[in-house]
């Protein structure tokens, strides 16, 4: 890494877990589990749009 050669300290990991306070929806984001983050929302693209009562 060029930054390391220049004496600039770099983070040890490539991914950063963002706290819930960082987002408007107040949900934490873990880059190792993006699907879990998306599934934490009540509204999803694969949710049923019609309900039939028989």
Secondary structure as UniProt FT lines:
FT   HELIX           2..5
FT   TURN            6..7
FT   HELIX           20..22
FT   TURN            24..25
FT   HELIX           31..33
FT   HELIX           34..39
FT   TURN            45..46
//
